[in-house]
Amino acid sequence: MMTGVIKTKIDKIWTDIWAGGITNPLTVIEQLTYLMFIRSLDEKELEIEEFANMMGVGADAADLIFPQSEIGQSMRWSKFKDRDSREIFDLISQRVFPAVKKMKYGKLPDFDEKGELIEIPDREDGQPTQTAFTRYMESAVFVIPNPQILQKIITGLEDLYEHDIADLDMQGDLYEYMLGKLSTAGQNGQFRTPKHIREMMVELTAPTPDDLICDPACGTAGFLVSAAEYVRRNFENAMTEEQWASFGTKMFSGYDTDQTMLRISAMNLMLHSITNPDISYKDSVSKQNNVSSKYTVCLANPPFKGTVDAESIHDNLKAVTNTKKTELLFLALFLRLLQKGGRCACIVPDGVLFGSSKAHKAIRKELIENHQLKAVISMPSGVFKPYAGVSTAVLVFVKTDAGGTEDVWFYDMKADGFSLDDKRSPVSENDIPDIIARFRDPEGEKGRERTEQSFFVPKSEIVENGYDLSINKYKKTEYVAVEYPPTSEILAEIRELQQQIDAGLGELEGMLDG
């Protein structure tokens, strides 16, 4: 659990970095990510050595991460953390960081007598050359400006790990807290989806250990992390060895076009026991992405604004919705990525629900006529503050290629457990538990009136309304007549109040004269 003490320590590290001139939150997280990864390598090495000692044998060089040379051993966190700040700075910037960027097969390269890096040659046994994290390290840049700032960060991280971080779950919580400091939308309109909204969407799709889960606009991999936590929480004690192997590798896939995001998402997943996820540099809606019918679950909050180059859009997406708008193209993409029977929960801007263009109507018709649209959950506009005040909804659907939509469930979310202003402070009002409970009990929803917070709408009515999916199209407002007292009675009350005011003023004047 993230205590106030832990948050204060993280905030102190953050302040130290800002004082050094690094003010972009994404850059701060990126630099902290590198240092956390460097420390994790030494932690893993210490575990290997401890196990070998316990068995009474020397550690097998094939299992070790760090070179056995003097320079190789000096790159270990436990060996340099207490050294002079200038030595640490030179060592990390000139040795450790370049070595991590060239890491292969889970091993760091060595340096020759002249201090030149000796690259690890590729092998022919088909083993993956790099992990998801190291694959995107080649373009990484170490920008911590001076030895003093670096030493403060290392001292702060070491204090957290030694006294506050007990396990991987806590490491994940720490990283989640840092990611929470990303308070602006990306250039393409990406928002970091709040954790409680992600968890609600995961609950609605209910992933299992046998699922293959994808977020084709993964950003910091929040949806994949939430899905992993759900699987562990519900199936941890029943998972087979094969399912655990899948959990650490192929179960979770994510695409993004931002190398920084790919590094951060890979690190986020590693801190949640997903050692080598399928994280790929890929423009999801372009012709370079030919993935089809592969996944059983899609969870995503795709980019909302902007358009893409029409020439680069994959033809089979344009065949479903001929547009350059990313929010529509991603809906077509989810359908292509999913296997038959695969389920999706995704966030869309309200315009997708009622837009009148041919492309808007085409994608809604596709979902309703050729697949099974299960739910439209309208969310309040403050959910994404302080990023933006855009109004959004969650769509839940199943790919069938054979229709299946009969009644669509609508829910008007009015509160998500946080204030709907920029502060997003915790409040008692929260519809999310009710949404999950009602979604799981469709029989109990059938008798509900259109004046209530949730209700079913038959497919035929939606078709008659041009496939409009905005809740206000179907929700009925119940007007209650308000009876006011006679005018003479209101005037009498005003006169009485005026007399009280005059009497009070008279007393005040008397006190001043006295």
Secondary structure in CASP SS format (residue, H / E / C, confidence):
PFRMAT SS
TARGET T0000
AUTHOR 0000-0000-0000
METHOD secondary structure of the structure
MODEL  1
M C 1.00
M C 1.00
T C 1.00
G H 1.00
V H 1.00
I H 1.00
K H 1.00
T H 1.00
K H 1.00
I H 1.00
D H 1.00
K H 1.00
I H 1.00
W H 1.00
T H 1.00
D H 1.00
I H 1.00
W H 1.00
A H 1.00
G C 1.00
G C 1.00
I C 1.00
T C 1.00
N C 1.00
P H 1.00
L H 1.00
T H 1.00
V H 1.00
I H 1.00
E H 1.00
Q H 1.00
L H 1.00
T H 1.00
Y H 1.00
L H 1.00
M H 1.00
F H 1.00
I H 1.00
R H 1.00
S H 1.00
L H 1.00
D H 1.00
E H 1.00
K H 1.00
E H 1.00
L H 1.00
E H 1.00
I H 1.00
E H 1.00
E H 1.00
F H 1.00
A H 1.00
N H 1.00
M H 1.00
M C 1.00
G C 1.00
V C 1.00
G C 1.00
A C 1.00
D C 1.00
A C 1.00
A C 1.00
D C 1.00
L C 1.00
I C 1.00
F C 1.00
P C 1.00
Q C 1.00
S C 1.00
E H 1.00
I H 1.00
G H 1.00
Q H 1.00
S H 1.00
M C 1.00
R C 1.00
W H 1.00
S H 1.00
K H 1.00
F H 1.00
K C 1.00
D C 1.00
R C 1.00
D C 1.00
S H 1.00
R H 1.00
E H 1.00
I H 1.00
F H 1.00
D H 1.00
L H 1.00
I H 1.00
S H 1.00
Q H 1.00
R H 1.00
V H 1.00
F H 1.00
P H 1.00
A H 1.00
V H 1.00
K H 1.00
K C 1.00
M C 1.00
K E 1.00
Y C 1.00
G C 1.00
K E 1.00
L C 1.00
P C 1.00
D E 1.00
F E 1.00
D C 1.00
E C 1.00
K C 1.00
G C 1.00
E C 1.00
L E 1.00
I E 1.00
E C 1.00
I C 1.00
P C 1.00
D C 1.00
R C 1.00
E C 1.00
D C 1.00
G C 1.00
Q C 1.00
P C 1.00
T C 1.00
Q C 1.00
T C 1.00
A H 1.00
F H 1.00
T H 1.00
R H 1.00
Y C 1.00
M C 1.00
E C 1.00
S C 1.00
A C 1.00
V C 1.00
F C 1.00
V C 1.00
I C 1.00
P C 1.00
N C 1.00
P H 1.00
Q H 1.00
I H 1.00
L H 1.00
Q H 1.00
K H 1.00
I H 1.00
I H 1.00
T H 1.00
G H 1.00
L H 1.00
E H 1.00
D H 1.00
L H 1.00
Y H 1.00
E H 1.00
H H 1.00
D C 1.00
I C 1.00
A C 1.00
D C 1.00
L H 1.00
D H 1.00
M H 1.00
Q H 1.00
G H 1.00
D H 1.00
L H 1.00
Y H 1.00
E H 1.00
Y H 1.00
M H 1.00
L H 1.00
G C 1.00
K C 1.00
L C 1.00
S C 1.00
T C 1.00
A C 1.00
G C 1.00
Q C 1.00
N C 1.00
G C 1.00
Q C 1.00
F C 1.00
R C 1.00
T C 1.00
P C 1.00
K H 1.00
H H 1.00
I H 1.00
R H 1.00
E H 1.00
M H 1.00
M H 1.00
V H 1.00
E H 1.00
L H 1.00
T H 1.00
A C 1.00
P C 1.00
T C 1.00
P C 1.00
D C 1.00
D C 1.00
L C 1.00
I E 1.00
C E 1.00
D E 1.00
P C 1.00
A C 1.00
C C 1.00
G C 1.00
T C 1.00
A C 1.00
G H 1.00
F H 1.00
L H 1.00
V H 1.00
S H 1.00
A H 1.00
A H 1.00
E H 1.00
Y H 1.00
V H 1.00
R H 1.00
R H 1.00
N H 1.00
F H 1.00
E H 1.00
N H 1.00
A H 1.00
M C 1.00
T C 1.00
E H 1.00
E H 1.00
Q H 1.00
W H 1.00
A H 1.00
S H 1.00
F H 1.00
G C 1.00
T C 1.00
K C 1.00
M C 1.00
F E 1.00
S E 1.00
G E 1.00
Y E 1.00
D E 1.00
T C 1.00
D C 1.00
Q H 1.00
T H 1.00
M H 1.00
L H 1.00
R H 1.00
I H 1.00
S H 1.00
A H 1.00
M H 1.00
N H 1.00
L H 1.00
M H 1.00
L C 1.00
H C 1.00
S C 1.00
I C 1.00
T C 1.00
N C 1.00
P C 1.00
D E 1.00
I E 1.00
S E 1.00
Y E 1.00
K C 1.00
D C 1.00
S C 1.00
V C 1.00
S E 1.00
K C 1.00
Q C 1.00
N C 1.00
N C 1.00
V C 1.00
S C 1.00
S C 1.00
K C 1.00
Y E 1.00
T E 1.00
V E 1.00
C E 1.00
L E 1.00
A E 1.00
N C 1.00
P C 1.00
P C 1.00
F C 1.00
K C 1.00
G C 1.00
T E 1.00
V C 1.00
D C 1.00
A C 1.00
E C 1.00
S C 1.00
I E 1.00
H C 1.00
D H 1.00
N H 1.00
L H 1.00
K H 1.00
A C 1.00
V C 1.00
T C 1.00
N C 1.00
T C 1.00
K C 1.00
K E 1.00
T H 1.00
E H 1.00
L H 1.00
L H 1.00
F H 1.00
L H 1.00
A H 1.00
L H 1.00
F H 1.00
L H 1.00
R H 1.00
L H 1.00
L E 1.00
Q E 1.00
K E 1.00
G E 1.00
G E 1.00
R E 1.00
C E 1.00
A E 1.00
C E 1.00
I E 1.00
V E 1.00
P E 1.00
D H 1.00
G H 1.00
V H 1.00
L H 1.00
F H 1.00
G C 1.00
S C 1.00
S C 1.00
K H 1.00
A H 1.00
H H 1.00
K H 1.00
A H 1.00
I H 1.00
R H 1.00
K H 1.00
E H 1.00
L H 1.00
I H 1.00
E H 1.00
N H 1.00
H C 1.00
Q E 1.00
L E 1.00
K E 1.00
A E 1.00
V E 1.00
I E 1.00
S E 1.00
M E 1.00
P C 1.00
S H 1.00
G H 1.00
V H 1.00
F H 1.00
K C 1.00
P C 1.00
Y C 1.00
A C 1.00
G C 1.00
V C 1.00
S C 1.00
T E 1.00
A E 1.00
V E 1.00
L E 1.00
V E 1.00
F E 1.00
V E 1.00
K C 1.00
T C 1.00
D C 1.00
A C 1.00
G C 1.00
G C 1.00
T C 1.00
E C 1.00
D E 1.00
V E 1.00
W E 1.00
F E 1.00
Y E 1.00
D E 1.00
M C 1.00
K C 1.00
A C 1.00
D E 1.00
G E 1.00
F E 1.00
S C 1.00
L C 1.00
D C 1.00
D C 1.00
K C 1.00
R C 1.00
S C 1.00
P E 1.00
V E 1.00
S E 1.00
E E 1.00
N E 1.00
D C 1.00
I H 1.00
P H 1.00
D H 1.00
I H 1.00
I H 1.00
A H 1.00
R H 1.00
F H 1.00
R C 1.00
D C 1.00
P H 1.00
E H 1.00
G H 1.00
E H 1.00
K C 1.00
G C 1.00
R C 1.00
E C 1.00
R C 1.00
T C 1.00
E C 1.00
Q C 1.00
S E 1.00
F E 1.00
F E 1.00
V E 1.00
P E 1.00
K H 1.00
S H 1.00
E H 1.00
I H 1.00
V H 1.00
E H 1.00
N C 1.00
G C 1.00
Y C 1.00
D C 1.00
L C 1.00
S C 1.00
I H 1.00
N H 1.00
K H 1.00
Y C 1.00
K C 1.00
K C 1.00
T C 1.00
E C 1.00
Y C 1.00
V C 1.00
A C 1.00
V C 1.00
E C 1.00
Y C 1.00
P C 1.00
P C 1.00
T H 1.00
S H 1.00
E H 1.00
I H 1.00
L H 1.00
A H 1.00
E H 1.00
I H 1.00
R H 1.00
E H 1.00
L H 1.00
Q H 1.00
Q H 1.00
Q H 1.00
I H 1.00
D H 1.00
A H 1.00
G H 1.00
L H 1.00
G H 1.00
E H 1.00
L H 1.00
E H 1.00
G H 1.00
M H 1.00
L H 1.00
D H 1.00
G C 1.00
END
